[in-house]
Amino acid sequence: MARLPRLTVPGQPHHVIHRGNNRQVIVRDHADRQMLLALLAEGATGFQVALHAYVLMDNHFHLLATPHTADGLPQWMQAVGRRYVRYFNDRHGRSGTLWEGRYRSTLIQTERYFLACMVYIDLNPVRAGMVGDPREYPWSSYGHYVGLRADKMITPHSLYWALGNTPFAREAAYAELVHAGIGTTEHQRLTEAALRGWALGDAGYLDAIQKQAGRRVRKGHAGRPSGKS
């Protein structure tokens, strides 16, 4: 079966996952992390992509971003991927691929899943057992949203601004969201949607996105079509 074209719609938030080949590490030290973040920041500006949230893990990263053009997201990921591999291979005296094929991504319905996706991203280091509190992990957007530091590469979404009327109120409200976490079902939906490339949202949202994207955006029903023998 032919692979469906990548699901990318300008003006819509996308959850992106990019993994190391065979789950190998993509960053070995702070210098690698700083370079990867610098490339992401530069590319986001150059390709007109608003980066809302991120986390760099040892063998993969997550992004939540809104491209402003139809080609902005794939061009951004391609440019970052290629430049980072050249840097990583040169620095560490290696050759060959670093990434597990293409990056994975999908669209998420803003009202239902945007803040949940931010929480999902910022809790990655906690779920992995790397830290006990997301405040302890410097390689994510969490610190920016709770007032620990200012991250110029971050573009807060209107839903974050709506969490409070003052910076302190927004920071406290977001910290509480992350502390509360998300349920297992919601976590699985966010992961599977990104890995499989199916949009995540209610029926009305999926219908609208399918018309806009011009391709299927949800998994078809198993089995033979009705009326066929």
N, CA, C and O of each residue as an XYZ file, in Angstrom:
916
protein
N       0.847     -1.195      0.000
C       0.000      0.000      0.000
C       0.881      1.244      0.000
O       1.828      1.338      0.781
N       0.567      2.204     -0.882
C       1.359      3.416     -0.971
C       1.229      4.229      0.309
O       0.171      4.271      0.938
N       2.325      4.870      0.676
C       2.308      5.681      1.883
C       1.553      6.968      1.611
O       1.766      7.605      0.579
N       0.670      7.360      2.527
C      -0.067      8.600      2.380
C       0.884      9.782      2.478
O       1.878      9.719      3.201
N       0.586     10.872      1.749
C       1.415     12.064      1.903
C       1.353     12.574      3.333
O       0.353     12.383      4.025
N       2.413     13.218      3.770
C       2.469     13.707      5.139
C       1.323     14.682      5.409
O       0.983     15.515      4.569
N       0.743     14.558      6.591
C      -0.381     15.410      6.975
C       0.158     16.699      7.585
O       0.616     16.713      8.728
N       0.101     17.769      6.821
C       0.570     19.075      7.281
C      -0.407     20.135      6.821
O      -0.701     20.238      5.630
N      -0.912     20.923      7.755
C      -1.883     21.968      7.435
C      -1.425     23.260      8.092
O      -1.293     23.307      9.315
N      -1.180     24.308      7.318
C      -0.738     25.569      7.926
C      -1.794     26.137      8.861
O      -2.995     26.014      8.619
N      -1.320     26.763      9.935
C      -2.225     27.376     10.900
C      -2.761     26.427     11.943
O      -3.523     26.840     12.817
N      -2.378     25.150     11.871
C      -2.836     24.144     12.829
C      -1.654     23.643     13.663
O      -0.548     23.507     13.141
N      -1.876     23.365     14.956
C      -0.780     22.839     15.773
C      -0.453     21.396     15.411
O      -1.350     20.590     15.165
N       0.833     21.079     15.380
C       1.330     19.748     15.049
C       2.186     19.215     16.191
O       3.013     19.936     16.749
N       1.983     17.969     16.527
C       2.832     17.276     17.498
C       3.844     16.461     16.705
O       3.469     15.621     15.887
N       5.122     16.710     16.949
C       6.206     16.085     16.193
C       7.048     15.213     17.117
O       7.369     15.611     18.237
N       7.404     14.019     16.639
C       8.336     13.131     17.336
C       9.419     12.725     16.350
O       9.122     12.285     15.240
N      10.680     12.873     16.758
C      11.793     12.434     15.911
C      12.727     11.583     16.768
O      13.206     12.034     17.809
N      12.983     10.353     16.327
C      13.732      9.393     17.120
C      15.079      9.071     16.491
O      15.268      9.197     15.281
N      16.006      8.654     17.339
C      17.270      8.148     16.868
C      17.099      6.773     16.253
O      16.235      6.007     16.679
N      17.914      6.451     15.255
C      17.849      5.148     14.598
C      18.103      4.022     15.602
O      19.083      4.051     16.346
N      17.212      3.037     15.613
C      17.311      1.928     16.568
C      17.382      2.436     18.005
O      17.990      1.812     18.875
N      16.752      3.571     18.228
C      16.684      4.200     19.560
C      18.057      4.588     20.109
O      18.234      4.687     21.323
N      19.029      4.808     19.219
C      20.337      5.257     19.669
C      20.258      6.710     20.102
O      19.339      7.431     19.714
N      21.225      7.141     20.911
C      21.203      8.500     21.424
C      21.411      9.492     20.281
O      22.145      9.227     19.329
N      20.757     10.623     20.400
C      20.926     11.707     19.429
C      21.679     12.875     20.050
O      22.118     13.780     19.341
N      21.829     12.860     21.372
C      22.626     13.868     22.083
C      23.481     13.145     23.127
O      22.994     12.269     23.841
N      24.752     13.520     23.205
C      25.651     12.874     24.154
C      26.047     13.769     25.317
O      26.494     13.290     26.359
N      25.879     15.081     25.130
C      26.260     16.003     26.202
C      25.548     17.329     25.999
O      24.738     17.482     25.084
N      25.863     18.291     26.867
C      25.198     19.586     26.802
C      25.495     20.324     25.501
O      24.637     21.040     24.985
N      26.699     20.156     24.970
C      27.036     20.837     23.718
C      26.125     20.367     22.584
O      25.682     21.173     21.767
N      25.847     19.070     22.535
C      24.938     18.543     21.516
C      23.538     19.123     21.694
O      22.890     19.518     20.725
N      23.087     19.169     22.927
C      21.736     19.694     23.181
C      21.637     21.164     22.791
O      20.648     21.594     22.198
N      22.652     21.913     23.124
C      22.645     23.330     22.782
C      22.659     23.536     21.265
O      21.992     24.435     20.754
N      23.419     22.706     20.549
C      23.444     22.820     19.091
C      22.088     22.468     18.490
O      21.605     23.172     17.603
N      21.471     21.392     18.959
C      20.173     20.995     18.427
C      19.124     22.072     18.690
O      18.315     22.376     17.814
N      19.134     22.646     19.879
C      18.193     23.728     20.179
C      18.461     24.949     19.310
O      17.522     25.595     18.844
N      19.718     25.270     19.090
C      20.055     26.420     18.248
C      19.562     26.223     16.822
O      19.049     27.157     16.205
N      19.714     25.013     16.295
C      19.243     24.730     14.941
C      17.716     24.781     14.871
O      17.155     25.278     13.895
N      17.057     24.276     15.887
C      15.591     24.331     15.923
C      15.117     25.781     15.964
O      14.175     26.151     15.263
N      15.770     26.594     16.784
C      15.377     27.994     16.901
C      15.596     28.747     15.593
O      14.729     29.500     15.147
N      16.752     28.541     14.987
C      17.063     29.207     13.722
C      16.086     28.790     12.631
O      15.596     29.624     11.870
N      15.808     27.489     12.561
C      14.908     27.001     11.527
C      13.475     27.449     11.724
O      12.772     27.734     10.755
N      13.036     27.512     12.976
C      11.665     27.950     13.253
C      11.448     29.364     12.721
O      10.402     29.661     12.144
N      12.425     30.225     12.914
C      12.327     31.593     12.402
C      12.388     31.610     10.871
O      11.587     32.273     10.212
N      13.343     30.877     10.328
C      13.547     30.900      8.888
C      12.401     30.307      8.094
O      12.102     30.770      6.993
N      11.753     29.281      8.644
C      10.673     28.600      7.916
C       9.284     28.970      8.438
O       8.298     28.311      8.108
N       9.211     29.996      9.232
C       7.935     30.547      9.709
C       7.101     29.497     10.458
O       5.949     29.228     10.118
N       7.717     28.926     11.473
C       7.034     27.958     12.324
C       7.054     28.482     13.755
O       8.115     28.836     14.270
N       5.902     28.535     14.395
C       5.821     28.948     15.794
C       6.025     27.716     16.669
O       5.221     26.784     16.633
N       7.089     27.714     17.446
C       7.384     26.593     18.345
C       6.779     26.888     19.709
O       7.164     27.852     20.371
N       5.831     26.057     20.127
C       5.117     26.283     21.382
C       5.708     25.493     22.549
O       5.725     25.986     23.677
N       6.185     24.297     22.298
C       6.714     23.462     23.374
C       7.704     22.460     22.792
O       7.616     22.089     21.622
N       8.654     22.023     23.633
C       9.632     21.031     23.188
C      10.211     20.300     24.379
O      10.142     20.774     25.513
N      10.783     19.137     24.109
C      11.626     18.442     25.075
C      12.665     17.656     24.292
O      12.337     16.970     23.324
N      13.912     17.758     24.713
C      14.991     16.963     24.143
C      15.286     15.812     25.092
O      15.699     16.036     26.229
N      15.078     14.589     24.639
C      15.431     13.409     25.400
C      16.735     12.858     24.836
O      17.246     13.379     23.844
N      17.278     11.813     25.451
C      18.560     11.287     24.975
C      18.478     10.712     23.560
O      19.409     10.866     22.770
N      17.348     10.042     23.236
C      17.262      9.373     21.938
C      16.095      9.835     21.070
O      15.790      9.202     20.059
N      15.449     10.915     21.448
C      14.377     11.461     20.614
C      14.018     12.860     21.118
O      14.471     13.290     22.178
N      13.197     13.555     20.335
C      12.657     14.819     20.831
C      11.200     14.954     20.408
O      10.745     14.337     19.445
N      10.489     15.781     21.165
C       9.096     16.128     20.875
C       9.002     17.626     20.650
O       9.691     18.409     21.304
N       8.142     18.017     19.717
C       7.848     19.415     19.467
C       6.342     19.603     19.351
O       5.627     18.707     18.904
N       5.874     20.763     19.755
C       4.505     21.184     19.482
C       4.628     22.520     18.769
O       5.101     23.499     19.346
N       4.201     22.557     17.511
C       4.486     23.731     16.691
C       3.383     23.980     15.679
O       2.675     23.061     15.266
N       3.249     25.242     15.286
C       2.273     25.642     14.269
C       3.003     26.259     13.082
O       3.582     27.338     13.216
N       2.991     25.600     11.923
C       3.604     26.198     10.733
C       2.670     27.236     10.117
O       1.448     27.084     10.150
N       3.251     28.279      9.562
C       2.438     29.323      8.936
C       2.350     29.153      7.425
O       1.622     29.888      6.758
N       3.093     28.181      6.879
C       3.027     27.886      5.450
C       2.860     26.379      5.266
O       3.106     25.607      6.192
N       2.444     25.968      4.082
C       2.201     24.549      3.821
C       3.477     23.724      3.905
O       3.433     22.562      4.310
N       4.612     24.304      3.528
C       5.872     23.564      3.503
C       6.787     23.865      4.686
O       7.871     23.292      4.795
N       6.359     24.755      5.563
C       7.231     25.203      6.631
C       7.704     24.103      7.560
O       8.892     24.031      7.875
N       6.802     23.250      8.002
C       7.183     22.207      8.953
C       8.124     21.177      8.339
O       9.177     20.915      8.919
N       7.793     20.572      7.179
C       8.732     19.602      6.605
C      10.072     20.216      6.234
O      11.107     19.568      6.389
N      10.077     21.457      5.744
C      11.346     22.099      5.410
C      12.181     22.338      6.661
O      13.400     22.167      6.642
N      11.534     22.729      7.734
C      12.205     22.941      9.018
C      12.850     21.655      9.520
O      14.027     21.633      9.878
N      12.058     20.585      9.540
C      12.566     19.315     10.046
C      13.685     18.761      9.158
O      14.656     18.194      9.660
N      13.548     18.925      7.855
C      14.585     18.441      6.945
C      15.890     19.204      7.149
O      16.964     18.606      7.201
N      15.791     20.520      7.264
C      16.990     21.336      7.431
C      17.678     21.042      8.757
O      18.897     20.881      8.802
N      16.902     20.971      9.837
C      17.478     20.680     11.148
C      18.097     19.290     11.157
O      19.210     19.105     11.649
N      17.377     18.310     10.612
C      17.873     16.941     10.614
C      19.191     16.808      9.890
O      20.119     16.183     10.405
N      19.293     17.378      8.714
C      20.517     17.265      7.919
C      21.691     17.984      8.563
O      22.793     17.440      8.635
N      21.459     19.204      9.030
C      22.547     19.976      9.616
C      23.026     19.350     10.921
O      24.223     19.331     11.210
N      22.080     18.839     11.704
C      22.484     18.257     12.985
C      23.268     16.961     12.779
O      24.234     16.705     13.498
N      22.869     16.151     11.815
C      23.613     14.912     11.551
C      25.044     15.230     11.142
O      25.973     14.570     11.605
N      25.241     16.226     10.285
C      26.598     16.605      9.887
C      27.420     17.036     11.101
O      28.567     16.624     11.277
N      26.807     17.872     11.927
C      27.496     18.318     13.152
C      27.822     17.136     14.061
O      28.954     17.001     14.526
N      26.830     16.278     14.316
C      26.989     15.166     15.259
C      28.052     14.185     14.771
O      28.902     13.750     15.548
N      28.004     13.838     13.485
C      28.984     12.899     12.939
C      30.399     13.475     12.965
O      31.351     12.777     13.312
N      30.531     14.743     12.599
C      31.855     15.369     12.622
C      32.398     15.446     14.045
O      33.572     15.166     14.286
N      31.554     15.820     14.963
C      32.020     16.018     16.342
C      32.387     14.711     17.024
O      33.328     14.657     17.816
N      31.642     13.659     16.714
C      31.835     12.401     17.425
C      32.559     11.342     16.577
O      32.630     10.176     16.966
N      33.089     11.748     15.432
C      33.878     10.831     14.623
C      33.116      9.615     14.151
O      33.626      8.496     14.204
N      31.911      9.825     13.694
C      31.091      8.714     13.211
C      30.585      9.028     11.817
O      30.807     10.125     11.303
N      29.903      8.066     11.200
C      29.305      8.274      9.882
C      27.976      7.552      9.832
O      27.656      6.761     10.719
N      27.211      7.819      8.807
C      25.952      7.119      8.630
C      24.770      7.855      9.215
O      24.876      8.995      9.667
N      23.648      7.176      9.194
C      22.392      7.783      9.619
C      22.337      7.971     11.126
O      23.007      7.264     11.878
N      21.550      8.907     11.544
C      21.309      9.137     12.968
C      19.837      8.963     13.304
O      19.491      8.499     14.390
N      18.972      9.335     12.367
C      17.533      9.357     12.624
C      16.857      8.060     12.196
O      17.350      7.343     11.325
N      15.734      7.776     12.819
C      14.911      6.621     12.484
C      13.975      7.017     11.335
O      12.772      7.183     11.538
N      14.522      7.165     10.157
C      13.709      7.541      9.008
C      13.133      8.942      9.150
O      13.757      9.828      9.734
N      11.938      9.127      8.610
C      11.284     10.431      8.660
C      10.789     10.729     10.071
O      10.507      9.824     10.856
N      10.691     12.019     10.371
C      10.060     12.387     11.631
C       8.579     11.998     11.593
O       7.990     11.893     10.517
N       7.998     11.791     12.732
C       6.577     11.465     12.842
C       5.832     12.706     13.326
O       6.354     13.478     14.130
N       4.616     12.892     12.833
C       3.859     14.064     13.269
C       2.383     13.893     12.974
O       1.982     13.042     12.180
N       1.588     14.716     13.628
C       0.175     14.770     13.327
C      -0.407     16.088     13.795
O       0.228     16.828     14.547
N      -1.619     16.377     13.347
C      -2.350     17.547     13.798
C      -3.150     17.188     15.043
O      -3.632     16.063     15.182
N      -3.285     18.150     15.941
C      -4.128     17.936     17.118
C      -5.162     19.050     17.205
O      -4.875     20.202     16.883
N      -6.351     18.703     17.638
C      -7.414     19.688     17.809
C      -7.051     20.619     18.962
O      -6.829     20.174     20.088
N      -6.994     21.894     18.672
C      -6.485     22.853     19.644
C      -7.251     22.824     20.965
O      -6.649     22.680     22.029
N      -8.553     22.958     20.900
C      -9.350     23.092     22.121
C      -9.294     21.852     22.996
O      -9.344     21.959     24.222
N      -9.191     20.680     22.389
C      -9.248     19.435     23.157
C      -7.884     18.930     23.593
O      -7.760     18.326     24.658
N      -6.849     19.170     22.777
C      -5.585     18.479     23.032
C      -4.344     19.360     23.147
O      -3.269     18.849     23.462
N      -4.456     20.650     22.906
C      -3.241     21.464     22.875
C      -2.540     21.499     24.235
O      -1.358     21.169     24.330
N      -3.250     21.892     25.269
C      -2.628     21.967     26.596
C      -2.230     20.583     27.093
O      -1.204     20.433     27.757
N      -3.038     19.571     26.774
C      -2.686     18.202     27.162
C      -1.389     17.773     26.501
O      -0.584     17.072     27.114
N      -1.175     18.185     25.255
C       0.057     17.842     24.552
C       1.254     18.554     25.174
O       2.333     17.968     25.270
N       1.085     19.800     25.597
C       2.152     20.494     26.296
C       2.538     19.757     27.571
O       3.721     19.565     27.855
N       1.530     19.346     28.337
C       1.783     18.604     29.574
C       2.492     17.286     29.265
O       3.463     16.922     29.929
N       2.005     16.591     28.271
C       2.612     15.324     27.828
C       4.096     15.516     27.516
O       4.934     14.715     27.931
N       4.415     16.586     26.782
C       5.794     16.860     26.400
C       6.644     17.161     27.635
O       7.730     16.604     27.790
N       6.160     18.032     28.505
C       6.958     18.456     29.654
C       7.117     17.365     30.707
O       8.020     17.440     31.540
N       6.256     16.357     30.682
C       6.368     15.254     31.639
C       7.235     14.106     31.120
O       7.450     13.131     31.840
N       7.730     14.200     29.902
C       8.559     13.119     29.357
C       9.739     12.748     30.250
O       9.942     11.562     30.511
N      10.526     13.711     30.731
C      11.675     13.338     31.574
C      11.266     12.697     32.893
O      12.002     11.877     33.443
N      10.096     13.068     33.402
C       9.596     12.465     34.647
C       9.174     11.035     34.395
O       9.511     10.140     35.170
N       8.428     10.808     33.303
C       7.996      9.449     32.984
C       9.188      8.538     32.721
O       9.136      7.343     33.013
N      10.263      9.102     32.170
C      11.455      8.309     31.859
C      12.325      8.056     33.091
O      13.316      7.330     33.011
N      11.962      8.649     34.223
C      12.734      8.453     35.442
C      14.018      9.263     35.490
O      14.898      8.976     36.302
N      14.140     10.273     34.631
C      15.353     11.082     34.597
C      15.372     12.131     35.697
O      16.433     12.486     36.210
N      14.187     12.629     36.060
C      14.039     13.610     37.134
C      12.760     13.294     37.892
O      11.893     12.573     37.400
N      12.655     13.840     39.089
C      11.433     13.650     39.857
C      10.437     14.765     39.651
O       9.255     14.614     39.960
N      10.909     15.892     39.128
C      10.073     17.072     38.918
C      10.515     17.729     37.617
O      11.716     17.848     37.377
N       9.588     18.158     36.772
C       9.989     18.763     35.491
C      10.825     20.026     35.660
O      11.547     20.413     34.742
N      10.738     20.671     36.817
C      11.566     21.853     37.078
C      13.055     21.511     37.057
O      13.892     22.384     36.827
N      13.382     20.253     37.294
C      14.776     19.839     37.375
C      15.391     19.558     36.002
O      16.595     19.326     35.894
N      14.568     19.579     34.963
C      15.060     19.216     33.632
C      15.179     20.477     32.783
O      14.162     21.100     32.476
N      16.396     20.871     32.393
C      16.578     22.140     31.682
C      16.336     22.086     30.182
O      16.342     23.127     29.525
N      16.122     20.893     29.619
C      16.067     20.752     28.164
C      14.633     20.588     27.666
O      14.346     19.755     26.806
N      13.747     21.399     28.226
C      12.351     21.411     27.782
C      11.822     22.830     27.911
O      12.491     23.710     28.451
N      10.628     23.036     27.414
C       9.996     24.354     27.477
C       9.345     24.626     28.821
O       8.851     25.730     29.047
N       9.331     23.649     29.721
C       8.636     23.804     30.998
C       9.151     25.019     31.770
O       8.359     25.802     32.294
N      10.471     25.177     31.841
C      11.037     26.277     32.602
C      10.545     27.629     32.136
O      10.343     28.532     32.948
N      10.351     27.776     30.837
C       9.850     29.039     30.295
C       8.436     29.310     30.792
O       8.109     30.433     31.176
N       7.607     28.285     30.785
C       6.186     28.483     31.095
C       5.898     28.646     32.581
O       4.821     29.113     32.952
N       6.837     28.271     33.429
C       6.612     28.457     34.873
C       7.522     29.539     35.444
O       7.658     29.655     36.662
N       8.146     30.328     34.576
C       8.890     31.487     35.027
C      10.300     31.235     35.516
O      10.885     32.104     36.163
N      10.869     30.064     35.225
C      12.237     29.776     35.658
C      13.271     30.439     34.762
O      14.372     30.759     35.209
N      12.922     30.644     33.505
C      13.838     31.278     32.556
C      13.025     31.796     31.367
O      11.871     31.415     31.168
N      13.642     32.653     30.604
C      13.011     33.177     29.384
C      13.637     32.470     28.192
O      14.855     32.503     28.013
N      12.807     31.833     27.380
C      13.278     31.070     26.226
C      12.786     31.766     24.963
O      11.598     31.715     24.644
N      13.693     32.411     24.249
C      13.302     33.228     23.099
C      12.750     32.416     21.939
O      12.066     32.965     21.075
N      13.035     31.112     21.903
C      12.551     30.313     20.783
C      11.082     29.916     20.937
O      10.472     29.399     20.001
N      10.517     30.162     22.127
C       9.145     29.746     22.408
C       8.149     30.826     22.003
O       8.351     32.009     22.280
N       7.073     30.405     21.343
C       5.936     31.279     21.037
C       4.718     30.741     21.787
O       4.112     29.768     21.340
N       4.348     31.343     22.903
C       3.185     30.847     23.653
C       1.904     30.941     22.824
O       1.691     31.908     22.092
N       1.070     29.936     22.951
C      -0.218     29.908     22.254
C      -1.241     30.718     23.041
O      -1.068     30.961     24.235
N      -2.300     31.131     22.367
C      -3.350     31.913     23.034
C      -3.981     31.146     24.192
O      -4.446     31.759     25.153
N      -4.004     29.805     24.116
C      -4.565     29.031     25.219
C      -3.716     29.163     26.483
O      -4.243     29.120     27.594
N      -2.419     29.320     26.315
C      -1.577     29.561     27.493
C      -1.859     30.944     28.067
O      -1.984     31.098     29.282
N      -1.959     31.954     27.198
C      -2.252     33.304     27.687
C      -3.577     33.344     28.432
O      -3.747     34.141     29.354
N      -4.514     32.495     28.041
C      -5.836     32.486     28.670
C      -5.838     31.837     30.056
O      -6.857     31.862     30.746
N      -4.714     31.259     30.468
C      -4.661     30.611     31.775
C      -4.676     31.607     32.931
O      -4.953     31.217     34.066
N      -4.388     32.865     32.676
C      -4.384     33.861     33.753
C      -4.169     35.256     33.215
O      -3.726     35.438     32.081
N      -4.488     36.246     34.046
C      -4.376     37.638     33.628
C      -3.011     38.249     33.902
O      -2.717     39.347     33.431
N      -2.178     37.550     34.657
C      -0.837     38.036     34.960
C       0.164     36.915     34.694
O      -0.217     35.745     34.659
N       1.442     37.258     34.505
C       2.440     36.201     34.318
C       2.444     35.200     35.467
O       2.530     33.994     35.235
N       2.351     35.682     36.695
C       2.359     34.774     37.841
C       1.175     33.820     37.802
O       1.322     32.630     38.078
N      -0.010     34.346     37.457
C      -1.207     33.505     37.407
C      -1.076     32.444     36.328
O      -1.458     31.294     36.543
N      -0.540     32.816     35.169
C      -0.372     31.845     34.086
C       0.652     30.779     34.465
O       0.447     29.592     34.212
N       1.746     31.209     35.068
C       2.779     30.262     35.469
C       2.267     29.272     36.501
O       2.533     28.073     36.417
N       1.529     29.788     37.473
C       0.981     28.911     38.516
C      -0.047     27.948     37.940
O      -0.081     26.772     38.304
N      -0.889     28.452     37.035
C      -1.930     27.600     36.447
C      -1.304     26.496     35.597
O      -1.754     25.351     35.629
N      -0.268     26.844     34.840
C       0.362     25.813     34.015
C       1.090     24.793     34.874
O       1.027     23.595     34.598
N       1.780     25.252     35.912
C       2.460     24.319     36.823
C       1.455     23.338     37.431
O       1.766     22.162     37.622
N       0.264     23.823     37.729
C      -0.764     22.946     38.293
C      -1.252     21.937     37.259
O      -1.523     20.785     37.598
N      -1.365     22.358     36.009
C      -1.760     21.424     34.952
C      -0.748     20.292     34.823
O      -1.118     19.123     34.715
N       0.518     20.649     34.836
C       1.560     19.627     34.706
C       1.582     18.734     35.943
O       1.772     17.523     35.830
N       1.392     19.319     37.110
C       1.361     18.526     38.346
C       0.217     17.515     38.303
O       0.369     16.381     38.756
N      -0.933     17.931     37.757
C      -2.090     17.025     37.669
C      -1.846     15.925     36.650
O      -2.362     14.817     36.800
N      -1.054     16.222     35.596
C      -0.734     15.226     34.584
C      -1.899     14.916     33.666
O      -2.932     15.584     33.707
N      -1.725     13.896     32.837
C      -2.784     13.444     31.944
C      -2.989     11.947     32.144
O      -2.092     11.242     32.608
N      -4.157     11.481     31.795
C      -4.489     10.074     31.984
C      -3.795      9.167     30.973
O      -3.265      9.620     29.959
N      -3.816      7.880     31.281
C      -3.174      6.894     30.406
C      -3.778      6.896     29.011
O      -3.056      6.828     28.015
N      -5.099      6.973     28.939
C      -5.770      6.949     27.633
C      -5.369      8.145     26.782
O      -5.086      8.001     25.593
N      -5.347      9.324     27.392
C      -4.980     10.525     26.652
C      -3.515     10.461     26.220
O      -3.167     10.887     25.118
N      -2.672      9.933     27.083
C      -1.256      9.774     26.747
C      -1.100      8.849     25.542
O      -0.334      9.149     24.625
N      -1.813      7.738     25.537
C      -1.736      6.792     24.421
C      -2.250      7.419     23.129
O      -1.669      7.207     22.064
N      -3.317      8.176     23.212
C      -3.861      8.822     22.014
C      -2.859      9.796     21.407
O      -2.670      9.825     20.190
N      -2.224     10.586     22.252
C      -1.250     11.552     21.757
C      -0.047     10.858     21.116
O       0.450     11.293     20.078
N       0.414      9.777     21.745
C       1.563      9.043     21.204
C       1.207      8.372     19.884
O       1.910      8.548     18.889
N       0.129      7.612     19.869
C      -0.235      6.847     18.680
C      -0.592      7.744     17.505
O      -0.256      7.431     16.363
N      -1.269      8.854     17.773
C      -1.634      9.760     16.680
C      -0.385     10.299     15.985
O      -0.320     10.347     14.757
N       0.600     10.702     16.779
C       1.822     11.240     16.181
C       2.602     10.163     15.432
O       3.098     10.412     14.333
N       2.713      8.981     16.010
C       3.502      7.927     15.381
C       2.842      7.389     14.117
O       3.529      7.002     13.172
N       1.525      7.366     14.098
C       0.805      6.810     12.943
C       0.390      7.865     11.922
O       0.035      7.530     10.791
N       0.434      9.138     12.316
C       0.115     10.199     11.366
C      -1.350     10.490     11.177
O      -1.725     11.154     10.211
N      -2.203     10.003     12.089
C      -3.629     10.297     12.013
C      -3.946     11.501     12.890
O      -3.441     11.600     14.008
N      -4.777     12.415     12.396
C      -5.129     13.606     13.164
C      -5.891     13.205     14.427
O      -6.562     12.174     14.466
N      -5.773     14.039     15.453
C      -6.387     13.744     16.745
C      -7.401     14.818     17.090
O      -7.047     15.984     17.263
N      -8.667     14.423     17.189
C      -9.723     15.371     17.524
C     -11.078     14.725     17.377
O     -11.176     13.534     17.079
N     -12.130     15.503     17.583
C     -13.478     14.951     17.461
C     -13.880     14.846     15.993
O     -13.138     15.266     15.105
N     -15.067     14.279     15.748
C     -15.488     13.989     14.376
C     -15.578     15.246     13.513
O     -15.169     15.236     12.352
N     -16.113     16.328     14.080
C     -16.240     17.561     13.323
C     -14.891     18.129     12.919
O     -14.721     18.610     11.799
N     -13.937     18.071     13.832
C     -12.584     18.549     13.540
C     -11.945     17.701     12.448
O     -11.341     18.237     11.520
N     -12.075     16.382     12.554
C     -11.459     15.498     11.565
C     -12.061     15.702     10.179
O     -11.346     15.672      9.177
N     -13.373     15.908     10.122
C     -14.015     16.165      8.828
C     -13.474     17.453      8.198
O     -13.188     17.501      7.002
N     -13.341     18.494      9.027
C     -12.863     19.775      8.512
C     -11.408     19.673      8.036
O     -11.052     20.211      6.988
N     -10.580     18.984      8.811
C      -9.171     18.838      8.447
C      -9.029     17.995      7.181
O      -8.173     18.275      6.342
N      -9.870     16.958      7.037
C      -9.791     16.112      5.850
C     -10.089     16.919      4.583
O      -9.430     16.737      3.559
N     -11.071     17.802      4.653
C     -11.384     18.656      3.506
C     -10.218     19.597      3.202
O      -9.884     19.839      2.042
N      -9.616     20.114      4.251
C      -8.521     21.065      4.063
C      -7.258     20.380      3.561
O      -6.531     20.933      2.735
N      -6.998     19.174      4.061
C      -5.761     18.474      3.722
C      -5.854     17.734      2.397
O      -4.837     17.514      1.739
N      -7.056     17.349      2.000
C      -7.220     16.613      0.756
C      -6.741     15.168      0.824
O      -6.397     14.590     -0.207
N      -6.710     14.573      2.012
C      -6.332     13.173      2.180
C      -6.996     12.650      3.445
O      -7.460     13.420      4.285
N      -7.034     11.313      3.566
C      -7.592     10.725      4.788
C      -6.795     11.172      5.997
O      -5.568     11.260      5.942
N      -7.492     11.456      7.093
C      -6.810     11.914      8.300
C      -7.079     11.000      9.494
O      -6.603     11.254     10.600
N      -7.854      9.923      9.257
C      -8.138      8.982     10.339
C      -8.044      7.571      9.810
O      -8.186      7.328      8.612
N      -7.805      6.647     10.714
C      -7.677      5.253     10.352
C      -9.011      4.708      9.880
O     -10.046      4.982     10.488
N      -8.997      3.935      8.794
C     -10.226      3.328      8.295
C     -10.658      2.159      9.158
O      -9.868      1.625      9.936
N     -11.899      1.768      9.020
C     -12.415      0.640      9.782
C     -11.823     -0.657      9.243
O     -11.647     -0.821      8.035
N     -11.523     -1.565     10.149
C     -10.984     -2.855      9.746
C     -12.055     -3.671      9.040
O     -13.248     -3.470      9.265
N     -11.625     -4.593      8.186
C     -12.566     -5.478      7.519
C     -12.937     -4.968      6.146
O     -12.456     -3.925      5.704
N     -13.800     -5.713      5.475
C     -14.207     -5.348      4.123
C     -15.267     -4.266      4.165
O     -16.045     -4.200      5.117
N     -15.310     -3.424      3.157
C     -16.359     -2.408      3.095
C     -17.728     -3.088      3.036
O     -17.873     -4.176      2.478
N     -18.724     -2.427      3.621
C     -20.064     -2.992      3.624
C     -20.586     -3.123      2.208
O     -20.318     -2.281      1.351
N     -21.346     -4.207      1.969
C     -21.939     -4.444      0.656
C     -21.030     -5.187     -0.293
O     -21.436     -5.501     -1.412
N     -19.803     -5.478      0.124
C     -18.860     -6.193     -0.735
C     -18.760     -7.624     -0.259
O     -18.865     -7.905      0.935
N     -18.554     -8.534     -1.209
C     -18.432     -9.955     -0.844
C     -16.990    -10.368     -0.858
O     -16.676    -11.525     -0.579
